[in-house]
Amino acid sequence: MQTEISNVLAERYASNPMKNLWSATGKIILEREFWIAVMKAQKDLGVEIEKEAIQSSISVKASVDLDSIQKREKVTKHDVKARLEEFAEKAGHQHAHKGMTSRDLTENVEQLQIHRSLSLILDKGVSALLALAKRAAEYKEIPLTARSHNVPAQVTTLGKRMANWGEELERVLEALSSLCVTYPYRGLKGAVGTCLDQVTLLGDTTKAEQLDRKVMEHLGATANWQNVGQVYPRSLDFEVISILVRLSAAPSSFAKTVRIMAGHELLGEGFAKGQTGSSAMPHKMNSRSCERINGFQAILNGHLAMVSSLSGDQWNEGDVSCSVVRRVALPDAFFAIDGLLDTFLTVLAQMEVFPAMIKAESTHYLPFLLSTTFMMEAVKAGAGREDAHAAIKQHAVATVKDLRKGKVKENDLAKRLAQDKRVGLKTGTINSLIKEGQKRVGAACSQVDYFVARADSWSKRYPNAQAYKPPSIL
């Protein structure tokens, strides 16, 4: 009994366009289109190939029998030869693959899959940026307890926190958009990169170069390698996966923070009708989508480690010891980032904010959050900076301990500071600072405005990004 083993990343999380790009059938059709493009170009350059042969190839290119190809590969022990024999038999001629080595086919087709996948991811990345900017603008003026080292620090706004992730995401999108327009293909360079067989077939170097250019036009390439061996440098794969890891960073930090905030009931990622948080505890509303985002990032980091071992590991003109790694790392990395961005967009669309809980937390911590404000006002009133720091620290630590032990029920740091001559601030001044404390967010609001304006420029470059809706995923 044969057990079917599925690709969980593809079937459970990736979108249909991404799955189609990397499916076995999809890849074979791309290969056949590539063979046809080469035949057409070779015919234009003088190779005797009947027009009917090309038409026959076109008519059967989508007729893919995976079982038949697998049977052939069991005999040939060579995947490309098996697919070539199948195509030749279906088309009724043997013009495909003339002057080509396996890597002329597989390298370029895999690069086409990578390049098109990068374009899909760029579009989703821009959609995520715009969704993040929308939330940043919506939450721009909601005061929030900012934390450093996960400890209450000062007052910020929820919108500013969103803008932090947004600006990080935008920087990566700039790098990704640049990679999309400069991504170099290997082209038809032959067994060791010298184009020997095409030069022999076509008769001279000039025609071989013309063939290479025609193939690049078929692929829609904006750049190509001129000097490669059997394979293109695997540092390019490392560059690609590195971009995907960088792209996952801001959503992953967002997800981790949402999980923490949800635990304090400050916000939630959304809870659909009929959704179950726990099979045992009916009250649970887990941040399962954000957990998934963090999981995707771990997968991407793993694939980055895999492709990093290939970078700088080629011998002489190259080998294919990298094949088994690339067969796993390249498609799965794209499935992971695809699922991550769709999940991120889903959370951004469905997340809930609980202002009353946020305000209660800020009110509780507010005197602590204003400690630097108290210190600056004390300095302005004539206190030494270090003396003021020591006095405020002493009272703050004592207040924290008393709150934790239950000796006091409310945060009375302001009262303690008003009674300390080292601080030098009157009770009225301190109370006024406390009263206005929630508004003391520095330049947070203008920083949000800056990010939103930056994001808006992307909506002009990618006008359809705003309308993208992620598919429903489990």
CORNORVEN-V903237 format. One record per helix or strand of 2 or more residues. SS is the DSSP state (hx for helix, st for strand). FROM is the first residue (numbers start at 1). TO is the last residue. If there is no record, write none. Layout:
BEGIN
ss = (SS/SS)
from = (FROM/FROM)
to = (TO/TO)
END
This chain:
BEGIN
ss = (hx/hx/hx/hx/hx/hx/hx/st/st/hx/st/hx/hx/st/hx/st/hx/hx/st/hx/hx/hx/hx/hx/hx/hx/hx)
from = (8/16/24/51/66/79/102/143/151/158/184/196/205/223/235/267/288/323/352/355/371/385/413/427/437/444/465)
to = (13/22/44/60/76/91/138/148/157/182/185/202/219/224/263/268/308/350/353/369/380/405/418/435/439/461/467)
END
